[in-house]
């Protein structure tokens, strides 16, 4: 019989997932809210009052998610690993955004994924990175909060 995972492998993966949950609890809550908002059936609302309101909402959702992610990263790390940061705080949210847009297109019959939504999601991610680098990080250093949460 071929064994794909051993019991030890399962416990190692569980321990890693638990550590991520402890390091990034707010980010995971925001992520779950985004998943819910991406797939729930919205009420019929006219967006004619504010032009491109839905695009602004996409920008705020992903910008907010990544801002929280950056904050929790700085809270749990005193040193910045640029490769890790680029992968998990920039690339992963952008890929997640693309998956959500595809999911809206192919998994629901009441939502549609749009390239413009993905673009505004990604702009939100980039904005959060710039904001976090120039505002969040210096403020956390000023108030000695960098690396304060030890997991």
C-alpha positions as CSV (number, residue, x, y, z in Angstrom):
1,X,0.0,0.0,0.0
2,X,1.3,3.5,-0.9
3,X,1.3,5.9,1.9
4,X,0.9,9.5,0.9
5,X,1.1,11.1,4.3
6,X,2.3,9.6,7.5
7,X,0.7,10.5,10.8
8,X,3.9,12.5,11.7
9,X,3.5,14.5,8.4
10,X,-0.1,15.3,9.4
11,X,0.9,16.6,12.8
12,X,3.8,18.7,11.4
13,X,1.3,20.3,8.9
14,X,-1.2,20.8,11.6
15,X,1.4,22.5,13.8
16,X,2.5,24.8,11.0
17,X,-1.2,25.8,10.3
18,X,-1.7,26.4,14.0
19,X,1.3,28.7,14.1
20,X,0.0,30.7,11.1
21,X,-3.4,31.0,12.8
22,X,-1.7,32.4,15.9
23,X,0.5,34.8,13.9
24,X,-2.2,36.1,11.6
25,X,-5.6,35.8,13.3
26,X,-7.0,39.1,12.1
27,X,-5.8,38.5,8.5
28,X,-7.5,35.1,8.5
29,X,-10.8,36.7,9.7
30,X,-10.6,39.4,7.0
31,X,-9.8,36.7,4.4
32,X,-12.9,34.7,5.4
33,X,-15.0,37.9,5.2
34,X,-13.6,38.4,1.6
35,X,-14.5,34.8,0.7
36,X,-18.0,35.3,2.0
37,X,-18.5,38.6,0.3
38,X,-17.1,37.2,-3.0
39,X,-19.7,34.4,-3.1
40,X,-22.8,35.5,-1.3
41,X,-25.8,36.6,-3.4
42,X,-25.9,40.4,-3.1
43,X,-29.1,42.3,-2.9
44,X,-30.1,44.2,-6.0
45,X,-28.6,47.6,-5.5
46,X,-28.2,50.3,-8.1
47,X,-24.6,51.5,-8.2
48,X,-25.5,54.5,-10.4
49,X,-25.2,57.0,-7.4
50,X,-21.4,56.6,-7.2
51,X,-19.5,55.8,-10.4
52,X,-17.3,52.7,-10.0
53,X,-18.4,52.1,-6.4
54,X,-17.9,48.3,-6.8
55,X,-14.3,48.9,-8.0
56,X,-13.6,51.1,-4.9
57,X,-15.0,48.3,-2.7
58,X,-12.6,45.8,-4.3
59,X,-9.7,48.2,-3.7
60,X,-10.7,48.7,-0.1
61,X,-11.3,45.0,0.6
62,X,-7.9,43.9,-0.7
63,X,-6.0,47.0,0.4
64,X,-7.5,46.5,3.9
65,X,-6.7,42.8,3.9
66,X,-3.1,43.4,3.0
67,X,-2.7,46.3,5.4
68,X,-3.8,43.9,8.2
69,X,-1.5,41.3,6.9
70,X,1.5,43.7,6.9
71,X,0.6,44.9,10.4
72,X,0.6,41.3,11.7
73,X,3.8,40.5,9.9
74,X,5.6,43.5,11.5
75,X,4.1,42.6,14.8
76,X,5.5,39.0,14.7
77,X,8.8,39.7,12.9
78,X,11.6,42.0,13.9
79,X,13.6,41.4,10.6
80,X,12.1,41.7,7.2
81,X,12.6,38.8,4.8
82,X,12.0,40.4,1.4
83,X,11.6,37.1,-0.6
84,X,9.0,35.8,1.9
85,X,7.2,39.1,2.1
86,X,7.0,39.5,-1.6
87,X,5.6,36.0,-2.0
88,X,3.1,35.9,0.9
89,X,2.0,39.5,1.2
90,X,2.0,40.5,-2.5
91,X,1.9,37.5,-4.8
92,X,-0.4,35.3,-2.7
93,X,-3.2,37.9,-2.3
94,X,-3.1,38.8,-6.0
95,X,-3.3,35.1,-6.9
96,X,-6.1,34.7,-4.3
97,X,-7.9,37.6,-5.9
98,X,-7.7,35.9,-9.3
99,X,-9.0,32.6,-7.9
100,X,-12.0,34.5,-6.3
101,X,-12.8,36.2,-9.7
102,X,-12.7,32.8,-11.5
103,X,-14.7,31.3,-8.7
104,X,-17.4,34.0,-9.1
105,X,-17.5,33.3,-12.9
106,X,-17.5,29.5,-12.8
107,X,-19.0,28.5,-9.4
108,X,-22.0,30.8,-9.2
109,X,-24.7,31.8,-11.6
110,X,-25.4,35.1,-9.8
111,X,-21.9,36.6,-9.8
112,X,-19.4,37.3,-12.5
113,X,-15.7,37.7,-12.3
114,X,-14.3,40.7,-14.0
115,X,-10.7,41.7,-15.1
116,X,-11.4,45.2,-13.8
117,X,-12.2,43.8,-10.3
118,X,-8.9,41.8,-10.3
119,X,-7.0,45.0,-11.4
120,X,-8.5,47.0,-8.5
121,X,-7.9,44.2,-6.1
122,X,-4.2,44.2,-7.2
123,X,-4.0,48.0,-6.9
124,X,-5.3,47.6,-3.4
125,X,-2.5,45.1,-2.6
126,X,0.1,47.4,-4.1
127,X,-1.3,50.4,-2.2
128,X,-1.2,48.4,1.1
129,X,2.5,47.5,0.5
130,X,3.5,51.1,-0.1
131,X,1.4,52.4,2.8
132,X,2.8,49.7,5.1
133,X,6.4,50.4,4.1
134,X,6.2,54.2,4.6
135,X,3.6,54.5,7.4
136,X,2.9,51.3,9.3
137,X,6.5,50.1,9.6
138,X,7.9,53.4,10.8
139,X,5.1,53.9,13.3
140,X,5.6,50.4,14.7
141,X,9.3,51.1,15.0
142,X,8.6,54.4,16.7
143,X,6.4,52.8,19.3
144,X,8.6,49.8,19.6
145,X,6.0,47.3,18.4
146,X,8.1,45.4,15.8
147,X,8.4,41.7,16.7
148,X,6.5,42.1,19.9
149,X,4.1,39.2,19.4
150,X,6.2,36.0,19.9
151,X,4.7,32.8,18.6
